[in-house]
Amino acid sequence: MKHMILACGLFLTFFVKAQLPTIHKDQINIARDTYGVPHIFAPTDPEVAYGLAWAHSEDDFKTIQTLILTGKGKLGTYLGKKGAPVDYVFGLLNTRKVVDQQIKAMDPAFIQLVQGYLMGLEAYAKAHPQEVLNKHVFPIQLEDYIATTMFSVAIFCGVDKTLPKILDGTIPHVTGFTGEGSNAFAIKSTKSATGEPMLVINAHQPIEGATAFYEAHVQSEEGWNILGGLFPGGPLIFHGVTPNLAWAHTVNFQDKIDVYQLHTDKAHPGQYEVDGSWLKLEKRKIKLNIKGIPFTVSKMAYNSIYGPTVKTPKGEYFSLRLPALMDAGALQQWYAMNRSTNFQEFKAALAQNHLPMFNIMYADKQDNIFYISNGKMPYRNADQKYNWSSTLPGNTRATLWDTFKPLDALPQYTNPASGYLFNTNHSPFLATTTAENLNPAKFDKYDGYETYHNNRSQRAKDLIDGYDKISWEDLKRIKFDRQLPVKILYPYGLDASLLFSLKESDYPALATIIQGIKQWNHVTDIESVGALYYNIAYYQASKLRTNGSKDPLTEAEAVQLCQYVHDFLLKHYGRLDVKLGEFQRLQRGTEDWPQAGMPDVLAAVMSEPFGESKRKMNSGDAYIGFVKFPKDGGLPLIETVNTFGASSHPESKHFADQRAMYQAQKTKVMTLDKAEVLKAAERVYHPG
């Protein structure tokens, strides 16, 4: 719960004292299609945002409110002790200070959009007071909203992983990598079987909660028209499709965050030394209001010239520095991307350089395809005595950076001759054919770009190269593939290759498990026994090493894993011929179903313990979209599917009405055509 809340408050709501946009509720139409997906139509962008806030509140007001509370440092008033750490980190990062400095320079149209969103949310709260979580939710200022945007992106950039390492002492001193997901594919007309450009939008996100994608279509008479995915509290689409273009995001892994160890001593209390001078360590008290505790708890936060600073239990001080805490304009840039009508305008939106991360995969009706490993990357000191991939000395300004590279300095491809681009969170230097891939030596090594394949990228490359031309159905087969490559790769954790080379004759008591893994065809369908064995071993492997070593598994450890699988199955199932679907489940409400897939297959599934004997999917394949731009220049063909449904309410018929389709890897047809939407809508109404 903590990670989900931290990882993406991506964009709450707010209350503004400034002049509000004019809203005519009777001119705002919310059209619910047969799957309950809202299509919002209104004269102006702020009115559309108002309608989006209302519609999303109808479906998931509770989650949106937890994000509002995050932006006010009041999550603890609702979640108690579970919310207090989030409130502390929000206060520590102090994004509000940057917002106060930058807000006057923001695009007035963007400010009006967000104001319209707030007004819709506030109106919903007033109309449904029984749904308001507590007295701290409303009102919230515009500045708090944008500060939460910054906070959310900072979490995506790795703050939630870095801070615990500092506080528990595992951060390297001056002397992991995780398998985040998402897939994106862009196909140019020359590689398309029908000569039509195509794009795949495929986020791998938590399937419920604060970072689960919500599908919506927003259209104003001012030219805003886009369908796609957003997070709770989002006033616009984060990735999706317009009449002219489409894009998808995947998480990238440049070095987005630097950690500095400050030089302090007992002779200079409250100070730290930089270049021979002793500077005052700024400190602030963060007041935490925690449900169930009748008094305010205060916790100290610090700040150095490098950034937010925390004190470890040993009394050491470490500072964080990341571009995400220095720029409040990420959401404004997304709005410009939403409003783009061609490749030139889209590139101009990217050139704002407010968005500090995310790969961007793009295609349009003019037959452009484009991929960039986007990021707000600093110019770092090239002196080789500084190890930018580890903890840095915080006693010199030589490690302090404050300027950033322009868009054209980032790895990117436009219209390669191969006719295709793809990313599955792997290296930006392996995005197309070998002959056209970028040379990593031409880019700054201190940016920390990945240089290797993961299992999804290797499998995708193998599949794509098997087609001379790719059809619409071929593209679906590639995206929905559930097979690991012939040679399984281990880019993130322990190399478990020895699992596939154990001799069952040496361990006759484990022969069934060893043979099952060795004979497994790497397909992760619900009927597979071998996939089950490997899945159980996969999650258990991370528990073998208490020293953090990433060395390949030893034979003894591989045997230990096989023994664990054997004993686990006999204890909980009484037999060894258990299938993946019996063990791995998809749950919604009180029901659960067999779920295929596994981490790092294209149709990825990550899971968590479900009782004592099973696991349930908690993230992976989430919002999925296929886009094709027709030769006649008309509106794009769009097919999508979400994991469950539009509503978070168990009593709603849209609580899980896409679930069966999702598990069968089928899609529903969507459209940007207003007349078609209104004609087929199950319900059309005004907010309020």
C-alpha positions in Angstrom: 0.0 0.0 0.0 2.8 2.4 0.9 4.6 1.9 -2.4 1.4 2.3 -4.4 0.6 5.5 -2.7 4.1 6.8 -2.9 4.6 5.6 -6.5 2.0 7.6 -7.9 0.0 10.2 -6.4 0.7 11.2 -10.0 -1.6 14.2 -9.9 -4.2 15.1 -7.5 -6.5 17.9 -7.2 -6.5 21.3 -5.6 -8.4 24.4 -4.6 -7.5 27.8 -6.1 -8.0 31.3 -5.0 -7.2 32.6 -8.5 -9.8 33.5 -11.0 -11.7 30.4 -12.0 -12.7 29.4 -15.5 -16.3 29.7 -16.5 -18.1 26.3 -16.3 -21.4 25.6 -17.9 -22.4 22.2 -16.5 -25.3 21.9 -18.8 -22.9 22.0 -21.8 -20.7 19.2 -20.4 -21.8 15.8 -21.6 -20.5 12.6 -20.0 -21.2 9.7 -22.3 -20.7 6.2 -20.8 -20.1 3.5 -23.4 -21.1 -0.2 -22.9 -18.1 -0.8 -20.8 -18.7 2.3 -18.6 -15.7 4.2 -20.0 -16.4 7.9 -19.8 -16.2 10.1 -22.9 -16.3 13.7 -21.9 -17.5 16.4 -24.4 -17.6 20.1 -23.7 -16.9 23.5 -25.3 -13.7 24.3 -23.4 -10.7 22.3 -22.0 -11.4 23.4 -18.4 -15.1 22.2 -18.8 -13.9 18.9 -20.1 -11.5 18.6 -17.1 -14.5 19.4 -14.8 -16.4 16.6 -16.4 -13.5 14.2 -16.2 -13.1 14.9 -12.5 -16.8 14.2 -11.9 -16.8 11.0 -13.9 -13.7 9.6 -12.3 -15.0 10.5 -8.9 -18.1 8.5 -9.6 -15.9 5.5 -10.3 -13.0 5.9 -7.7 -13.5 8.9 -5.4 -11.9 7.2 -2.5 -8.5 6.7 -4.3 -8.5 10.2 -5.6 -9.0 11.5 -2.0 -6.0 9.6 -0.7 -4.0 11.5 -3.3 -5.5 14.8 -2.2 -4.4 14.0 1.4 -0.9 13.1 0.1 -0.6 16.6 -1.4 -1.5 18.2 1.9 0.7 16.0 4.0 -2.4 14.6 5.7 -2.5 11.0 4.6 -1.9 9.9 8.1 -5.2 11.4 9.1 -6.9 8.7 7.1 -4.5 5.7 7.0 -2.9 6.3 10.4 0.6 5.0 10.9 0.7 3.6 7.3 0.2 7.1 5.9 2.6 8.9 8.2 5.8 7.8 6.3 4.3 9.2 3.1 3.5 12.5 4.8 7.1 12.7 6.1 8.7 12.0 2.7 6.4 14.6 1.1 7.5 17.1 3.7 11.1 16.2 3.3 11.2 16.7 -0.5 9.5 20.1 0.0 8.3 20.3 -3.6 6.0 23.1 -2.6 9.0 25.5 -2.4 9.9 24.9 -6.0 6.2 25.3 -7.1 6.0 28.7 -5.4 9.1 29.8 -7.3 7.9 28.6 -10.7 4.1 28.8 -10.8 3.9 32.3 -12.1 5.8 31.2 -15.3 3.4 28.4 -16.1 1.1 28.4 -19.1 -2.2 30.1 -18.1 -4.2 27.6 -20.3 -2.7 24.8 -18.2 -3.6 26.5 -15.0 -7.2 27.0 -16.2 -7.4 23.3 -17.1 -6.3 22.3 -13.6 -8.7 24.8 -12.1 -11.6 23.2 -14.1 -10.6 19.8 -12.8 -10.7 21.0 -9.2 -14.1 22.6 -9.6 -15.5 19.3 -10.9 -13.9 17.4 -8.0 -15.1 20.0 -5.4 -18.6 19.9 -6.9 -18.7 16.1 -6.6 -17.6 16.3 -3.0 -20.4 18.8 -2.2 -23.0 16.6 -3.9 -21.8 13.5 -2.1 -20.6 14.6 1.3 -21.1 11.0 2.7 -18.2 9.9 0.4 -15.7 12.4 1.7 -13.1 10.6 3.8 -12.4 13.2 6.4 -12.3 17.0 7.1 -8.8 17.3 5.8 -9.5 16.5 2.2 -11.0 19.8 1.1 -10.0 22.5 0.2 -6.5 22.1 -1.3 -4.5 24.9 -3.0 -3.3 24.9 -6.6 0.3 25.0 -5.4 -0.3 21.8 -3.3 -1.6 20.0 -6.3 1.4 20.8 -8.5 3.7 20.0 -5.6 2.2 16.6 -5.5 2.8 16.2 -9.2 6.5 16.8 -8.6 6.4 14.4 -5.6 4.8 11.7 -7.6 7.3 11.9 -10.5 10.2 12.0 -7.9 8.9 8.7 -6.6 8.9 7.2 -10.1 12.5 8.4 -10.4 13.5 6.2 -7.4 13.1 8.2 -4.2 11.0 5.4 -2.7 13.9 2.9 -3.3 16.7 5.2 -2.3 15.5 6.5 1.0 15.0 3.1 2.7 18.6 2.2 1.7 19.8 5.3 3.4 17.8 4.8 6.6 18.6 1.1 7.0 22.3 1.6 6.3 22.5 -0.4 3.0 23.3 2.7 0.9 27.0 2.4 -0.3 29.4 4.7 1.5 32.0 6.8 -0.3 35.2 4.8 -0.2 19.5 -3.7 -7.8 18.0 -3.1 -10.1 14.2 -4.0 -10.3 12.2 -5.4 -13.1 9.8 -2.5 -13.7 7.6 -3.0 -16.7 5.9 -1.7 -19.8 6.1 -2.5 -23.5 5.7 -0.1 -26.5 6.0 -0.9 -30.3 5.9 1.5 -33.3 5.5 0.1 -36.8 6.0 2.2 -39.9 4.1 1.7 -43.1 7.1 -0.1 -44.8 7.0 -2.8 -42.1 3.1 -2.9 -41.9 1.3 -5.6 -43.9 -1.4 -3.1 -44.9 0.9 -0.1 -45.3 -0.6 1.5 -42.2 1.4 2.8 -39.3 0.7 1.2 -35.9 1.4 1.7 -32.2 1.1 -0.5 -29.1 0.5 1.1 -25.8 1.1 -1.4 -23.0 1.7 -0.2 -19.5 2.8 -2.6 -16.7 1.4 -1.0 -13.6 -0.4 -2.0 -10.4 -3.8 -3.3 -11.4 -5.6 -1.6 -8.5 -5.0 1.5 -6.5 -3.3 4.9 -6.9 -1.3 3.9 -10.0 -3.8 1.7 -11.8 -4.7 3.1 -15.2 -8.2 4.5 -15.7 -9.4 4.8 -19.3 -11.1 7.9 -20.5 -11.8 10.0 -23.7 -11.7 13.8 -23.5 -12.8 16.1 -26.3 -13.4 19.9 -26.4 -14.4 22.2 -29.1 -11.0 23.9 -28.7 -9.3 21.0 -30.4 -8.4 18.7 -27.5 -9.4 15.1 -28.4 -7.6 12.1 -26.9 -8.4 8.7 -25.6 -6.1 6.8 -23.2 -4.9 6.1 -19.7 -4.6 8.3 -16.7 -4.0 7.8 -12.9 -6.5 8.7 -10.2 -6.4 12.5 -9.8 -5.1 13.1 -13.3 -6.8 16.0 -15.3 -5.5 14.7 -18.7 -4.3 11.7 -20.5 -0.8 10.4 -19.8 -0.5 8.3 -22.9 -3.0 7.5 -25.6 -4.2 8.4 -29.1 -5.5 11.6 -30.8 -7.0 11.9 -34.3 -3.4 12.5 -35.6 -0.9 10.8 -33.4 -0.4 8.4 -30.5 2.3 7.7 -27.9 3.1 5.2 -25.2 5.3 5.5 -22.1 7.6 2.9 -20.6 9.8 3.3 -17.5 13.5 4.0 -18.3 16.5 3.6 -16.0 18.9 6.4 -16.6 20.7 7.6 -13.5 18.0 10.0 -12.3 19.1 10.4 -8.7 22.4 11.2 -7.0 23.1 10.5 -3.3 25.7 12.6 -1.4 27.3 11.7 1.9 27.9 15.0 3.9 31.1 15.6 5.9 30.2 16.4 9.4 32.0 16.2 12.8 31.3 16.8 16.5 33.4 20.0 16.5 30.9 21.7 14.1 27.4 20.7 15.3 24.6 21.5 12.8 27.1 22.1 10.0 28.7 20.3 7.1 31.9 21.0 5.3 32.1 21.9 1.6 35.4 23.0 -0.1 37.0 23.9 3.3 34.0 26.0 4.5 31.5 24.9 7.1 27.9 25.5 6.0 24.8 25.5 8.1 22.6 22.5 7.7 19.1 23.7 7.3 16.5 22.0 9.3 12.7 22.0 9.5 10.1 20.2 11.7 7.6 18.3 9.8 4.3 18.0 11.7 2.5 14.7 11.3 -1.1 14.2 12.1 -1.8 10.5 12.6 -5.2 8.9 13.0 -5.5 7.3 16.4 -2.8 9.5 18.0 -4.4 12.5 19.8 -1.3 14.8 19.4 0.8 16.0 16.6 4.1 14.1 16.0 7.1 16.1 14.8 10.0 14.7 12.8 13.1 16.6 11.7 13.9 17.1 8.0 17.2 18.7 6.7 18.4 20.4 3.6 21.9 20.9 2.2 23.1 22.6 -1.0 22.7 19.3 -2.7 19.0 18.8 -1.7 16.8 17.1 0.8 18.8 15.5 3.5 18.2 12.7 6.0 20.0 11.6 9.1 20.7 7.9 9.5 20.4 6.0 12.8 24.2 6.1 13.0 24.1 9.9 12.8 25.4 10.2 9.3 23.8 12.7 6.8 22.9 11.9 3.2 21.5 14.3 0.6 19.4 13.5 -2.5 19.6 15.4 -5.7 17.3 14.7 -8.7 15.9 16.8 -11.6 12.4 15.8 -10.6 12.7 18.0 -7.5 13.9 21.0 -9.5 11.1 21.4 -12.1 7.4 21.7 -11.5 6.3 21.6 -15.1 5.9 17.9 -15.9 2.1 17.9 -16.0 2.1 21.1 -18.1 4.3 19.3 -20.6 1.8 16.3 -20.7 -0.9 18.9 -21.5 1.1 20.2 -24.5 1.6 16.6 -25.7 -2.2 16.0 -25.4 -2.8 19.1 -27.5 -0.2 18.3 -30.2 -1.6 17.8 -33.7 1.5 16.7 -35.6 5.1 15.5 -35.1 6.6 19.0 -35.0 4.2 20.1 -32.3 4.8 16.9 -30.3 8.6 17.4 -30.5 8.1 21.0 -29.4 6.2 19.8 -26.3 9.0 17.4 -25.5 11.6 20.2 -25.9 10.0 21.9 -22.8 12.2 19.3 -21.0 10.0 19.3 -17.9 9.4 15.6 -17.8 12.3 14.0 -15.9 11.9 10.4 -17.2 9.9 7.9 -19.3 10.6 6.4 -22.6 8.3 7.8 -25.3 7.2 5.7 -28.3 5.4 7.6 -31.0 3.5 7.0 -34.3 1.3 9.3 -36.4 -0.9 9.3 -39.5 1.8 11.0 -41.5 3.8 7.8 -41.1 6.3 9.0 -38.6 7.6 6.7 -35.9 9.8 8.0 -33.2 11.4 6.8 -29.9 13.3 8.7 -27.3 14.7 7.7 -23.9 13.4 10.8 -22.4 14.8 12.4 -19.3 15.9 15.6 -17.7 19.6 14.7 -17.6 22.2 16.9 -15.8 25.6 17.7 -17.0 27.8 15.8 -14.5 31.5 16.4 -13.8 33.5 14.0 -16.0 36.4 13.7 -13.6 36.8 10.0 -13.2 37.5 10.2 -9.5 33.7 10.6 -9.0 31.6 7.4 -9.2 28.2 8.7 -10.3 26.6 5.3 -10.0 27.3 5.2 -6.3 27.3 7.5 -3.3 29.1 10.8 -4.0 31.2 13.0 -1.7 29.1 15.8 -0.4 32.1 18.0 0.6 32.8 19.6 -2.8 30.9 21.7 -5.3 32.6 19.7 -8.0 29.8 17.1 -7.6 27.0 19.7 -7.6 25.2 20.1 -10.9 22.4 22.4 -12.0 22.3 22.5 -15.8 20.6 20.0 -18.1 21.0 18.6 -21.6 18.8 19.6 -24.4 16.4 17.1 -26.1 18.6 16.4 -29.0 21.3 15.1 -26.7 19.2 12.2 -25.6 19.1 8.7 -27.4 16.4 8.8 -30.0 15.3 7.4 -33.4 13.2 8.9 -36.1 11.8 6.8 -39.0 14.5 4.0 -39.2 14.7 2.1 -42.4 13.9 -1.1 -40.5 10.3 0.3 -40.2 10.0 -0.6 -36.5 11.0 0.6 -33.0 10.3 -1.0 -29.7 11.1 -0.7 -26.0 10.4 -3.1 -23.1 12.3 -1.1 -20.4 15.6 -2.3 -22.0 18.5 -0.5 -23.6 17.7 2.5 -25.8 20.7 1.2 -27.9 18.8 -2.0 -28.9 15.6 -0.4 -30.2 15.6 -1.6 -33.8 17.8 -3.6 -36.2 21.5 -4.0 -35.4 22.6 -1.9 -38.3 20.5 1.1 -37.1 20.9 0.9 -33.4 22.6 3.8 -31.7 26.2 3.5 -30.5 26.3 3.9 -26.7 29.8 5.2 -26.9 28.4 8.4 -28.4 26.4 9.2 -25.3 27.4 10.4 -21.8 28.3 7.3 -19.8 27.4 9.2 -16.6 23.7 9.2 -17.7 23.6 5.5 -16.8 21.7 4.1 -19.7 21.1 0.4 -19.9 23.1 -1.5 -22.5 21.5 -4.9 -22.4 18.4 -6.9 -23.4 15.9 -8.2 -20.9 13.7 -11.3 -21.5 10.9 -9.2 -23.0 13.1 -7.3 -25.4 14.9 -10.4 -26.6 11.7 -12.3 -27.1 10.1 -9.2 -28.9 13.1 -8.9 -31.2 13.0 -12.6 -32.0 9.3 -12.3 -32.9 9.5 -9.1 -34.9 12.5 -10.3 -36.9 10.4 -13.4 -37.8 8.0 -11.2 -39.9 8.8 -9.6 -43.2 5.7 -7.5 -42.7 3.6 -7.2 -39.5 -0.2 -7.3 -39.7 -2.6 -6.0 -37.1 -3.1 -9.5 -35.8 0.6 -10.3 -35.8 1.1 -7.2 -33.6 -1.4 -8.5 -31.1 0.3 -11.9 -31.1 3.6 -10.3 -30.3 2.3 -8.1 -27.5 0.2 -10.9 -25.9 3.1 -13.4 -26.0 3.6 -15.3 -22.8 6.8 -17.1 -23.6 10.3 -16.5 -22.2 13.1 -16.5 -24.8 15.0 -19.7 -25.6 17.9 -18.6 -23.4 16.4 -17.0 -20.3 18.2 -13.8 -19.3 18.8 -12.5 -15.8 19.4 -8.8 -16.1 17.8 -7.8 -12.8 18.6 -10.4 -10.1 20.3 -13.8 -9.6 21.3 -15.8 -12.6 19.4 -19.1 -12.1 20.8 -20.9 -15.2 21.9 -23.8 -13.0 18.2 -24.7 -12.5 18.2 -26.0 -16.1 21.4 -28.0 -15.8 20.9 -30.0 -12.6 21.1 -33.8 -13.1 18.1 -35.6 -11.7 20.2 -38.7 -11.3 22.3 -36.9 -8.7 19.1 -35.9 -6.8 16.6 -38.7 -7.3 14.2 -37.4 -4.7 13.9 -34.1 -6.7 13.8 -35.8 -10.1 10.2 -34.7 -10.9 11.0 -31.0 -10.2 14.3 -31.0 -12.0 12.8 -32.7 -15.1 9.8 -30.4 -15.0 12.0 -27.3 -15.1 14.4 -28.7 -17.7 11.6 -29.9 -20.0 9.5 -26.8 -19.7 9.0 -25.0 -23.0 9.2 -21.5 -21.4 5.5 -20.9 -22.1 3.7 -19.4 -19.1 0.1 -20.6 -19.7 -2.3 -21.7 -16.9 -1.9 -25.4 -17.8 1.9 -25.5 -17.5 3.4 -27.4 -14.6 7.0 -26.4 -15.5 6.0 -22.7 -15.4 4.6 -23.3 -11.9 7.9 -24.8 -10.7 9.9 -22.0 -12.2 7.5 -19.3 -10.8 7.8 -20.6 -7.3 11.6 -20.8 -7.6 11.7 -17.3 -9.1 10.2 -15.7 -6.1 12.0 -17.8 -3.5 15.4 -17.1 -5.1 15.5 -13.6 -3.8 15.4 -14.9 -0.2 18.5 -17.1 -0.6 21.0 -14.3 -0.3 21.1 -12.3 2.9 24.4 -10.6 1.9 23.0 -9.0 -1.2 25.3 -10.9 -3.5 24.3 -11.0 -7.2 26.6 -13.9 -8.1 24.9 -16.7 -10.1 23.2 -19.4 -8.2 25.5 -22.2 -7.0 24.5 -25.8 -7.6 23.7 -26.1 -3.9 21.4 -23.1 -4.1 19.7 -24.5 -7.2 19.1 -27.8 -5.4 17.8 -25.8 -2.4 15.2 -24.1 -4.6 14.1 -27.4 -6.1 13.7 -28.8 -2.7 11.6 -25.8 -1.7 9.3 -26.2 -4.7 9.0 -29.9 -3.9 8.2 -29.4 -0.2 5.9 -26.4 -0.8 3.7 -28.4 -3.3 3.4 -31.5 -1.1 2.6 -29.4 2.0 -0.1 -27.3 0.4 -1.4 -29.4 -2.5 -0.4 -33.0 -1.6 0.9 -33.6 -5.1 3.6 -32.3 -7.6 1.5 -32.1 -10.8 0.1 -28.6 -9.9 -0.5 -26.2 -12.8 0.4 -22.5 -12.9 -3.3 -21.5 -12.9 -4.0 -23.3 -9.7 -1.3 -21.3 -7.9 -1.4 -17.9 -9.7 -4.7 -16.1 -9.5 -6.3 -12.9 -10.6 -8.5 -11.5 -7.9 -11.2 -8.8 -7.9 -13.5 -8.4 -4.9 -14.5 -11.8 -3.6 -13.7 -13.8 -6.8 -10.5 -15.1 -8.3 -9.5 -16.8 -11.5 -6.5 -18.7 -12.9 -3.9 -16.3 -14.3 -1.3 -17.0 -16.9 2.0 -15.1 -17.3 5.1 -14.4 -15.3 7.5 -11.5 -14.7 9.4 -10.4 -17.8 7.3 -12.1 -20.4 5.6 -9.7 -22.8 2.3 -10.3 -21.2 3.9 -9.7 -17.8 2.4 -10.7 -14.5 3.9 -9.8 -11.1 2.3 -11.3 -8.0 2.2 -11.3 -4.2 1.4 -14.0 -1.7 -2.3 -14.9 -1.6 -3.0 -16.9 1.5 -0.4 -19.6 2.3 -0.5 -21.6 -0.9 -1.1 -19.2 -3.8 0.0 -15.9 -5.3 -2.3 -13.2 -6.8 -1.4 -10.8 -9.6 -0.8 -7.3 -8.3 0.8 -5.6 -11.3 1.9 -6.3 -14.8 -0.1 -6.1 -18.0 -2.5 -3.3 -17.3 -4.0 -0.8 -19.8 -3.4 -2.0 -23.3 -4.1 -0.2 -26.5 -3.6 -0.9 -30.2 -3.6 2.0 -32.7 -3.6 1.9 -36.5 -3.7 5.0 -38.7 -5.7 4.2 -41.9 -4.4 5.1 -45.4 -7.4 7.3 -46.1 -6.4 9.7 -43.4 -9.5 9.1 -41.3 -9.7 8.6 -37.6 -7.4 5.9 -36.2 -8.6 2.4 -35.5 -8.3 1.9 -31.7 -8.7 -1.3 -29.7 -8.1 -1.4 -25.9 -8.6 -3.5 -22.8 -8.1 -2.8 -19.1 -7.6 -5.4 -16.4 -10.9 -5.1 -14.7 -13.4 -2.4 -15.5 -14.1 1.3 -15.2 -15.6 1.3 -11.7 -14.0 0.5 -8.4 -17.4 -0.2 -6.8 -18.1 -4.0 -6.4 -21.9 -3.4 -7.0 -21.2 -1.8 -10.4 -21.6 -3.9 -13.5 -18.4 -2.3 -14.7 -16.4 -3.5 -11.7 -14.9 -6.4 -13.6 -16.7 -6.5 -17.0 -13.4 -6.4 -19.0 -11.8 -9.1 -16.9 -12.8 -12.1 -19.0 -11.8 -10.3 -22.2 -8.5 -9.3 -20.6 -7.6 -12.8 -19.5 -8.5 -14.1 -23.0 -6.3 -11.4 -24.5 -9.1 -9.9 -26.5 -9.9 -6.2 -27.0 -12.8 -3.8 -27.4 -13.2 -1.3 -30.2 -13.0 2.4 -29.2 -13.4 5.6 -31.2 -12.6 9.3 -31.1 -15.7 10.1 -33.2 -18.1 12.1 -31.0 -21.2 11.3 -33.1 -20.4 7.5 -33.0 -19.9 7.6 -29.2 -23.1 9.5 -28.5 -25.1 7.2 -30.8 -23.9 4.0 -29.0 -23.7 5.4 -25.5 -25.6 3.6 -22.8 -26.0 6.8 -20.9 -25.4 10.5 -21.5 -25.7 13.0 -18.7 -24.4 16.3 -17.3 -22.3 16.4 -14.1 -24.3 17.5 -11.0 
